[in-house]
Amino acid sequence: MRAASLNYRDLMIARGSYPGSREEPVIPLSDGAGEVDAVGEGVQRFEPGDRVVNTFSQVPPDGPPSAGRKALGSPLDGTLAEQAVFHESGLIHTPDGLSREEAATLLCAGQTAWHALFGAGAPLQPGQTLLTLGTGGVSSFALLFGAAAGAHVIVTSSSDDKFNRARSLGADETINYERTPDWHEAVLGLTNGVGADCVVEVGGVGTPERSFQAVAPEGKIGLIGVLSDGENPNPHLLMQHSGHLHGIYVGTINQPLDSFQAMNAAIDVNALQPVVDRTFSLDEVSEAYRALEEAEHFGKIVVTI
């Protein structure tokens, strides 16, 4: 293992608040990148020296290849390790041109954004409007993918400094949700009253109802993350727009490698660079977790191993 990136899921696991978290100690993190050191008998897809990233769900290391897959970081031991063992079906080659830190961000954030835009429901089309909430890992990937696909991208944030960076990555419009609490109205204003064809909804406090009002007729919302306790969005607002709501859990469930390979091909052909906000060394992991908790980052936080 050469690098591993953090997701909000990892913070919840550390707090003991993630559904299904195991109580006994577990090696954390699910997203990693590295090089193949050795292969077992019969392995055909890889050879020593190959640069690889892992998939989210893996065959348990003590089980047969036909065993049911489980998630890394909980319940399976994760990627924050110097060495790890994977079945060959749980690895994929790293796209050319990416550093090990950039490659380590692809799994959860990249795959989640890719699936929200192109896998769930009608794929985002050139000329359509994409709305991304915030500038974290999933949202920064959605911005990159949407801009590369020729979409009109609107980004929300509370930081004007982050807007400058978002525009440099391809954002067309920005909305400060602190100065504009009813940001859904601003979205409608920027789209001549139509709304966004695709909304990347990361589950913030009070945001789903506004997303329901900001989506275009027959548009879609990718619901990502865990909604705050006590929130009860009104589905009638979505019904009034004939909108489509999709629950997004990393990539496609039935063909995860196909989705991963399609995303990596898009990254390759468009020379996209995943956004890494900060990197930490292996002995600075606690600081990395604190940086994630403070939520001031743009893009991803990565640990170099």
Summary of the structure (lengths in Angstrom):
residues: 305
radius of gyration: 19.1
end to end distance: 6.6
largest distance: 60.6
contacts: 1014
relative contact order: 0.16
helix: 33%
strand: 22%
